[in-house]
Amino acid sequence: MNQKKALVPLFKRGDLGGVTYLVTNNIVNYLIVIATLSGVLAWPDELVYGRVIPGMSLGLFFGGVYYFYMGYKLSRKEGRADVTALPSGVSTPAMFVMLYGVITPLSLALDDPELAWSASVAACFIGGFVEFCGGIIGPWLKKRVPRAALLGTVAGIGFIWMATQGVFDVYRDPLIGLPILVIAMVGVFGGYLFPKKIPPLVVAIVGGIIYAFCLGRVDVDFSGVGFYFPNPVNSIQALLSGVAVVAPYLTIIIPIEIYNFIETMDNVEAANAAGDDYSVREAQFADGCCTMLSAIFGGVIPNTVWLGHAGLKKSNAGIGYSLVSGILFGMAGVFGLFTFLNSLVPPAVCAITYLWCAIVMVAQAFRATPGKHYAAIGVAMVPPVADYLYTQITGAVGLSGNYTETLATGLSGYNAEVTQQLLDAGVMWNGVPAVKAGAIIIGILLGTITAFIIDKRLDKVAITCLVGAVLSVFGFIHSAELGVYITSPFAIGYLIMAVLCFILHLGRGKWFDAPDDFDYV
């Protein structure tokens, strides 16, 4: 076969489905970012539409172009016309963690949107660098951290932040939310299709917008459309000034980006299994570089390779959809089209995506993990709940004037009197601030410990506990900020755990043992 004829065409009919897949899901992520920054945190439009959204869009543009290029290279290398580009976009789990674990507490503590944006840009850039490093350390880390610990922690984040918000937003306006929900669910959970293989999720989104417009819940507003090309010089200056501010949040940024590059690794490996042999390392480098470029232009949310390559390949998508999607996002961000979409799309449309993504994350955690490790998933899901409880409780108590600048960063937010008032009122508060600080890492630690116990590897449990002790000493977990805490009770507790597990491991087969076929259920 002539190699030139075997090259994948720049655009095929199946690419239309790929464009729909990327655009539909990424638009909802954009709307979530806008709703949080503009609605919840009251950031000015100049920040949101003039810097954050264009920066995010340029990051997706660079990603779309590069994954198109990777697909083109693979087609030339193998002489195949059936190559499908890697799907990419905003990382939904990382987006929620960045929004609610970093940006929201920063904004509330600083009470200065400009400074909070500077810190958020720095956080995004640091996260991109961690993603980039994933191309170097990712394979090593993946072999040593049980998948149940990583997926369980992220599943906990998805369930407590995304699924709950999705359900609550649906019932906030049931006349709009419930009909949209049922149409979406018959597609994403039931697998039904309309004629011409049109997914019910697309019908729910498009039809939901029309339905909400007919009921007067949304309107058409082009007033915000314009030209918003960001100035990278301003973003770089903001990045440099924001590094010191964001330092206490490294305990959140680093682990979610570790998850992010492992997610990229898994999704690229899934693409390889589907027949397209992409370089995992190159994709991780690309994600990191695109995220850092996004931050340089003002973005605050990282990029990643998405799930769905196998489905896109089955639908005959090629490489063109990645290029077209990237161009569309770049233009939409620079020309302010998301201001128009934000006024047109009802919250219930975002809500169904919240719910769908969260449930898929939970289901994937169990599906991609050996059955014996299900307990590790459940344990790893718990610490993110502390983050959610902390945010809700401190937000409510803050209305009474008890909020302090250190409240959002960890243990030192309330004085003893306020803490006692919460406990006297029956609020579940003991231990919540301690678990909130570094919740993602704590979830990974607890999930790893549980998985190794199930595997009868108490020596590895002891090593994991030693890691927990070190992280506690330097404030990565259980502390309001990074530092050196030699006398930390958490570090001492982990150290005692390590000693106990080493002793028990030495006694295995002598005076301490368990049957290999033990079932804890």
C-alpha positions in Angstrom: 0.0 0.0 0.0 1.3 3.5 -0.9 2.2 5.2 2.4 0.8 8.6 1.3 -2.6 7.0 0.6 -2.5 5.4 4.0 -2.1 8.7 5.8 -5.2 9.6 7.9 -7.1 12.4 6.2 -7.1 15.8 8.0 -10.9 15.6 8.6 -13.3 12.7 8.4 -17.1 12.4 8.9 -16.5 10.7 12.3 -14.6 13.8 13.5 -17.9 15.6 13.9 -18.7 13.3 16.8 -15.2 14.0 18.3 -15.7 17.8 18.1 -19.2 17.4 19.7 -17.7 15.2 22.5 -14.8 17.7 23.3 -16.8 20.9 22.9 -19.9 19.8 24.8 -18.0 18.6 27.8 -15.5 21.3 27.9 -18.1 24.0 27.6 -19.8 22.8 30.7 -16.4 22.9 32.5 -16.0 26.5 31.4 -19.5 27.4 32.8 -18.6 25.8 36.1 -15.4 27.9 36.3 -17.4 31.0 35.4 -20.2 30.3 37.9 -17.6 29.8 40.7 -15.4 32.8 40.0 -18.1 35.3 39.0 -21.0 34.0 41.0 -19.6 32.6 44.2 -16.3 34.6 44.6 -17.5 37.8 42.8 -14.3 38.1 40.8 -14.7 41.1 38.3 -15.4 40.4 34.7 -12.1 41.8 33.7 -10.4 39.0 35.5 -12.7 36.2 34.5 -13.4 37.0 30.9 -10.3 39.0 30.2 -7.7 36.7 31.7 -8.9 33.3 33.1 -11.1 32.2 30.2 -8.7 33.3 27.4 -5.8 31.6 29.2 -7.8 28.4 29.6 -8.8 28.6 25.9 -5.3 29.1 24.7 -4.2 26.1 26.8 -6.8 24.0 25.1 -5.8 25.4 21.7 -2.2 24.4 22.2 -3.3 21.0 23.4 -5.7 20.4 20.5 -3.0 21.4 18.0 -0.3 19.2 19.6 -2.5 16.1 19.8 -3.4 16.6 16.2 0.3 16.7 15.4 0.9 13.5 17.5 -1.8 11.7 15.5 -0.3 12.9 12.2 3.1 11.7 13.2 1.7 8.3 14.2 -0.1 8.0 10.9 3.1 8.7 8.9 5.2 6.4 11.1 2.8 3.4 10.8 1.3 4.2 7.4 -2.2 3.9 8.7 -5.3 5.9 7.8 -7.3 4.9 10.8 -5.4 6.8 13.5 -7.5 8.7 16.1 -6.1 11.7 18.0 -6.0 11.6 21.8 -9.0 13.4 23.3 -7.9 16.3 25.6 -9.4 19.1 27.6 -9.8 20.6 31.0 -9.3 18.0 33.8 -12.7 17.8 35.5 -11.5 16.3 38.9 -8.5 18.7 39.0 -10.8 21.6 38.1 -13.1 21.0 41.1 -10.1 20.5 43.5 -8.4 23.7 42.2 -11.7 25.7 42.4 -12.8 24.5 45.8 -9.5 23.4 47.4 -7.3 26.3 46.3 -9.0 29.2 44.6 -12.0 29.5 46.9 -10.1 29.4 50.2 -7.5 31.8 48.7 -10.2 34.3 47.6 -12.0 34.2 51.0 -8.8 34.5 53.0 -7.2 37.2 50.9 -10.3 39.2 50.1 -8.5 40.5 47.0 -9.5 39.0 43.6 -6.4 40.3 41.9 -4.0 38.7 44.4 -6.1 35.6 44.5 -5.9 35.4 40.7 -2.1 35.8 40.9 -1.8 32.9 43.4 -4.1 30.8 41.2 -2.0 31.4 38.1 1.0 30.3 40.2 -0.8 27.2 41.3 -1.7 26.3 37.8 1.9 26.8 36.6 3.3 24.7 39.4 0.7 22.1 38.7 1.8 22.1 35.0 5.4 21.6 36.1 4.3 18.6 38.3 2.4 17.2 35.3 5.6 17.6 33.2 7.6 15.8 35.8 5.1 13.0 35.5 6.7 12.0 32.3 9.8 11.2 34.3 8.5 9.8 37.6 5.1 8.6 36.6 5.9 5.0 35.7 7.9 4.6 38.9 5.1 6.1 41.1 2.4 4.1 39.4 4.1 0.8 40.2 4.3 1.7 43.9 1.0 3.4 44.8 -2.0 1.0 44.6 -4.5 2.1 42.1 -7.3 1.8 44.7 -5.6 4.6 46.7 -5.4 7.0 43.8 -8.8 6.3 42.2 -10.5 6.1 45.6 -9.3 9.5 46.7 -10.4 11.1 43.4 -13.7 9.2 43.6 -14.3 10.8 47.0 -13.6 14.2 45.6 -16.0 13.6 42.7 -18.8 12.2 44.9 -18.7 14.8 47.7 -18.1 17.9 45.5 -19.6 17.1 42.1 -22.4 14.5 42.6 -23.9 16.4 45.6 -23.7 19.7 43.7 -25.3 18.1 40.7 -28.2 16.7 42.5 -28.8 19.9 44.5 -28.7 22.1 41.4 -31.2 19.8 39.7 -33.7 20.2 42.6 -33.0 23.9 42.9 -35.2 24.4 39.8 -37.0 21.1 39.4 -39.2 22.3 36.5 -36.1 22.7 34.5 -33.7 20.3 36.2 -35.7 17.0 36.4 -36.7 16.7 32.7 -33.1 17.5 31.6 -31.8 15.0 34.1 -34.0 12.1 33.0 -33.1 12.6 29.3 -29.4 12.8 30.1 -29.5 9.7 32.3 -31.2 7.4 29.8 -28.2 8.1 27.6 -25.2 8.1 29.9 -26.4 5.3 32.1 -28.8 3.4 29.9 -27.0 3.6 26.6 -30.1 4.7 24.6 -29.7 6.7 21.3 -32.0 8.8 19.3 -32.2 8.4 15.5 -28.9 9.0 13.6 -27.1 7.9 16.8 -27.7 11.2 18.5 -26.7 10.9 22.2 -29.4 11.8 24.7 -26.8 13.9 26.6 -26.5 16.2 23.6 -30.3 16.4 23.3 -30.5 17.1 27.1 -28.0 20.0 26.8 -29.3 21.6 23.6 -32.9 20.9 24.4 -32.5 22.0 28.0 -31.2 25.4 26.8 -34.1 25.8 24.4 -36.6 24.6 27.1 -35.1 27.0 29.7 -35.2 29.9 27.2 -38.9 29.2 26.5 -39.7 29.3 30.2 -37.8 32.6 30.6 -35.1 31.2 32.8 -32.2 32.3 30.5 -31.8 35.0 27.9 -29.6 35.9 24.9 -27.0 38.5 25.7 -24.2 39.4 23.3 -23.0 42.5 25.3 -19.9 40.7 26.6 -18.7 39.6 23.2 -15.4 41.4 22.3 -11.7 40.8 21.9 -9.9 39.5 25.1 -6.4 38.5 24.1 -4.5 38.2 27.4 -1.2 39.9 28.1 1.4 37.3 29.0 3.7 39.9 30.6 1.0 40.6 33.2 0.4 36.9 33.9 4.1 36.2 34.3 4.4 39.1 36.8 1.3 37.8 38.6 2.7 34.3 38.6 6.0 35.4 40.2 4.2 37.4 42.9 1.7 34.6 43.6 4.2 31.8 44.3 4.8 32.9 47.9 1.0 33.2 48.5 0.2 29.8 47.1 3.0 27.9 48.9 0.7 26.6 51.7 -1.5 25.0 49.0 1.2 22.8 47.6 -0.3 20.0 49.7 -3.3 20.2 47.5 -1.7 21.1 44.2 1.0 18.4 44.1 -1.2 15.3 44.8 -4.0 16.4 42.4 -1.4 16.9 39.7 0.1 13.5 40.5 -3.4 12.1 40.0 -3.6 14.1 36.8 -0.5 12.7 35.2 -1.4 9.2 36.2 -4.8 9.8 34.6 -3.0 10.9 31.5 -0.9 7.7 31.7 -3.9 5.5 32.0 -5.9 7.2 29.2 -2.9 7.0 26.8 -2.4 3.3 27.7 -6.1 2.8 26.9 -5.6 4.5 23.6 -2.6 2.1 22.9 -4.9 -0.9 23.8 -7.4 0.5 21.2 -4.8 0.3 18.5 -3.0 3.7 18.5 0.5 3.4 20.0 1.1 6.9 21.4 4.0 7.7 23.7 2.8 8.0 27.2 5.8 10.2 28.2 5.3 12.6 25.3 1.6 13.0 26.2 2.5 13.8 29.8 5.1 16.3 28.7 2.5 17.9 26.4 -0.1 18.2 29.2 2.4 19.8 31.5 3.6 22.3 28.8 0.1 23.2 27.8 -0.9 23.8 31.4 2.1 26.0 32.0 1.3 27.9 28.8 -2.3 28.3 29.9 -1.0 29.8 33.2 1.3 32.2 31.4 -1.7 33.6 29.6 -3.8 33.8 32.7 -5.5 30.4 33.0 -6.0 28.6 36.4 -7.1 25.1 35.4 -4.8 22.2 34.2 -5.1 20.2 31.0 -5.2 16.4 30.7 -5.8 13.6 28.2 -9.4 12.5 28.5 -11.1 9.1 28.6 -13.0 8.1 25.5 -10.4 7.4 22.9 -11.8 3.9 22.3 -15.3 5.2 21.7 -14.1 7.9 19.4 -12.1 5.3 17.4 -15.3 3.1 17.1 -17.2 6.2 15.8 -14.5 6.6 13.1 -13.0 9.8 14.4 -9.6 10.7 13.0 -7.2 13.5 14.0 -9.0 16.5 12.6 -11.4 16.8 15.5 -8.6 17.7 17.9 -7.4 20.5 15.7 -10.9 21.9 15.0 -11.8 21.7 18.7 -8.6 23.5 19.7 -9.3 26.3 17.2 -12.9 26.6 18.4 -11.9 27.0 22.0 -9.1 29.4 21.3 -11.4 31.7 19.3 -14.3 31.4 21.8 -12.1 32.4 24.6 -10.3 35.3 22.8 -13.6 36.7 21.4 -15.6 36.4 24.6 -18.2 33.9 23.4 -18.4 32.4 26.8 -20.0 35.5 28.2 -22.9 34.7 25.8 -23.0 31.1 26.7 -23.0 31.8 30.4 -26.2 33.8 30.1 -27.8 31.2 27.9 -27.1 27.9 29.7 -29.2 27.1 32.8 -27.4 25.7 35.9 -29.3 22.3 35.5 -27.2 21.6 32.3 -24.0 21.9 34.3 -25.6 19.9 37.1 -26.1 16.8 34.9 -22.5 16.9 33.9 -21.5 17.2 37.5 -23.5 14.1 38.4 -22.5 12.1 35.4 -18.7 12.7 35.7 -18.8 12.1 39.5 -20.6 8.8 39.2 -18.3 7.7 36.4 -15.3 8.5 38.6 -16.7 6.4 41.4 -17.7 3.5 39.1 -14.3 3.6 37.4 -12.5 3.4 40.8 -14.2 0.1 41.5 -14.1 -1.2 37.9 -10.4 -0.6 37.4 -9.4 -2.0 40.8 -9.2 -5.7 42.0 -12.2 -6.7 44.0 -10.1 -7.4 47.1 -9.1 -3.7 47.2 -12.6 -2.3 47.3 -12.2 -1.6 51.0 -9.1 0.6 50.2 -11.3 2.6 47.8 -13.9 3.2 50.5 -11.3 4.3 53.0 -9.6 6.6 50.5 -12.9 8.3 49.7 -13.4 9.6 53.3 -10.7 12.4 53.7 -12.2 14.6 50.9 -15.4 14.6 53.0 -13.5 16.6 55.7 -12.6 19.2 53.1 -16.2 19.5 52.1 -17.4 19.7 55.8 -14.8 22.2 56.6 -15.8 24.5 53.8 -19.5 24.3 54.5 -19.1 24.8 58.3 -16.6 27.6 58.1 -18.7 29.3 55.5 -21.8 29.2 57.7 -20.0 30.2 60.9 -18.3 33.0 59.0 -21.6 34.7 58.6 -21.6 35.4 62.4 -18.2 37.2 62.1 -16.0 34.4 63.4 -14.1 34.1 60.2 -10.4 34.8 60.3 -7.7 35.1 57.6 -6.2 31.8 58.6 -9.5 30.0 58.6 -9.3 28.6 55.2 -5.7 27.2 55.4 -6.0 24.6 58.1 -5.9 24.1 61.8 -5.6 27.6 63.1 -8.8 29.0 61.8 -10.9 29.2 65.0 -10.1 30.0 68.6 -10.9 27.4 71.3 -14.2 29.2 72.2 -15.6 28.9 68.7 -14.5 25.3 68.4 -16.2 24.4 71.6 -19.4 26.1 70.5 -19.4 24.0 67.4 -18.9 20.8 69.4 -21.6 21.8 72.0 -24.0 22.3 69.1 -23.4 18.7 68.0 -21.4 19.6 64.9 -19.0 16.9 63.6 -15.9 19.0 64.1 -13.3 17.0 66.0 -10.5 16.0 63.6 -12.2 17.7 60.6 -9.6 20.6 60.3 -6.7 18.1 60.7 -8.0 15.8 57.9 -8.9 18.8 55.7 -5.3 19.9 55.7 -3.8 17.7 53.0 -7.0 15.7 52.5 -5.9 14.3 49.1 -2.5 13.0 50.4 -4.2 11.6 53.5 -6.7 9.7 51.3 -3.8 8.3 49.3 -2.0 7.3 52.4 -5.0 5.6 54.1 -6.0 3.8 50.8 -2.4 2.6 50.3 -2.2 1.3 53.9 -5.5 -0.5 53.5 -4.5 -2.1 50.2 -1.2 -3.3 51.6 -2.9 -4.8 54.6 -5.2 -6.7 52.4 -2.2 -7.9 50.4 -0.6 -9.2 53.6 2.4 -6.8 53.1 2.8 -5.2 56.6 6.4 -4.2 55.7 5.0 -1.9 52.9 2.4 -0.6 55.4 5.2 0.3 57.7 7.0 2.1 54.9 3.8 4.0 54.0 3.4 5.1 57.6 7.0 6.4 57.6 6.1 8.4 54.6 3.1 9.8 56.5 5.4 10.7 59.4 7.8 12.6 57.1 4.9 14.4 55.4 3.5 15.4 58.8 6.9 16.7 60.0 7.1 19.1 57.0 3.5 20.2 57.1 2.3 18.5 53.9 -0.5 17.0 55.8 -2.4 17.9 59.0 -0.9 21.4 59.1 -2.1 24.9 58.1 1.1 25.5 56.1 4.4 24.1 55.2 7.2 24.2 57.9 9.1 21.9 60.2 7.0 20.3 63.0 9.3 17.8 64.8 6.9 17.4 67.7 3.8 17.0 65.5 1.5 14.4 67.2 0.5 13.2 63.8 4.1 12.5 62.9 4.6 10.6 66.2 1.4 8.7 65.6 2.5 7.6 62.1 5.9 6.6 63.5 4.3 4.4 66.2 2.2 2.8 63.4 5.4 2.1 61.4 7.1 0.5 64.4 4.1 -1.7 65.2 3.7 -2.9 61.6 7.4 -3.7 61.3 7.2 -5.8 64.5 4.0 -7.6 63.3 5.6 -8.2 59.9 8.6 -9.9 61.6 6.2 -12.1 63.5 4.4 -13.3 60.4 4.5 -17.1 60.2 5.7 -17.4 63.8 3.3 -15.8 66.3 1.2 -13.6 64.0 -0.4 -14.8 60.8 -3.6 -14.7 58.7 -5.1 -17.1 56.2 -4.4 -16.3 52.5 -8.1 -16.8 51.6 -9.5 -14.4 54.2 -12.4 -12.4 53.0 -13.3 -9.3 55.0 -16.8 -8.9 53.6 
